């Protein structure tokens, strides 16, 4: 009687795939970790460079929520519409400008 082998012998020409899969997983984890830290750095740098609040936007946020006529008149009088034409002109210029490629 011949002794039987208990372990599977590697077949010629086949290389084990375990180390390759393990290496791919490690590389993917390193890439994901780098992207995470890069995103955190962008979030931290973006939050520190916030521009000063726009006074027109702040005044709109402080308007009342009442639907009484006198409250609506007060809110309308407090709304500054002087720069509205300039903003619309800028939008029109951007829309009519030729597209750059």
N, C-alpha and C positions, 0 to 999 in steps of 0.2 A: 504494500500500500504506500501511495505517495502522500507526503504531508500536504494538507490543504492550506492555502493562503487565507489569512483572516482579513487582510487589508486589500483594498483595490490598488493594483499597481497602475502607475500612470501609463497611459497609452502613448506610444511614440508619436511625436508631432503635436500633441495636445499640451498646452501650457495651462497652468491653473489660472482661473479667472478671478479668484478671490482677491489677490493683491491689486489687480487692475481696478476692480470695482471699489475697493477700499480707497485707493488713491483718488479716484474720481469723486467719491463722497467727500474726502478731506478737502480737495480743491474747491468743490462747490460750497462747502461750509466756510472756507476762507473768503471766497468771493462774496457770499451773502453777509458775512460779518463786516467786510470792508464797506459794502453798500450801506449797511445799517449805520455804521459810524460816520460815513460821509453824509448821509441824510441828517443825522443828528447835528453835525457841524453846520450844515446849511440852515437848519431850523434855528440854531442858536445865533448864528450871524445875522439871519434875516430878522429876528425879533428885536435885536438891539439897534437896528437902523430904521426904525419906524419913523416916518415923517411926522411933522407937527400936525395936529388935527385941523381939518378944514373948518373955518368958522361958519361957513354956510351950511355945511353938513351938521355941525353941532347945533345950529339954530333950528334946523329941521327936526332933529331928535328931541328938542325940548318943547316942541309944539304940543298943544293940548289935545286931548282925545275926545273932547266934548263935541256934540253935534248941534249945539245951540248957535244961533245966528251970530250973536255977539262974539262968541269964542272963535268962530270961523273967520269973522272980520278981523279980529285981533291977530290971528295966525297969518292971514293973508297980508296984513299990513307989515308984519314982522319979516315976511319972506323977501329976500333980496334977489331980484331978477335982473339986476343991471348987467351982469356978465353973461347972461343967457345967449345973447346974439353972438358974442365972440365964440362961445363954445360951439354953437351951431355952425358958424363959419368954419371953424377948425375941422369939424366933422365932415363938412361938405368938401373941404380941400383934400382931406384924406381919402374920401370916396372917389373923387374925380382925378386923383393923381394916377399916373400910369404905373402899372405893376412892375416891379423890378424883379429880375430873375437871377 
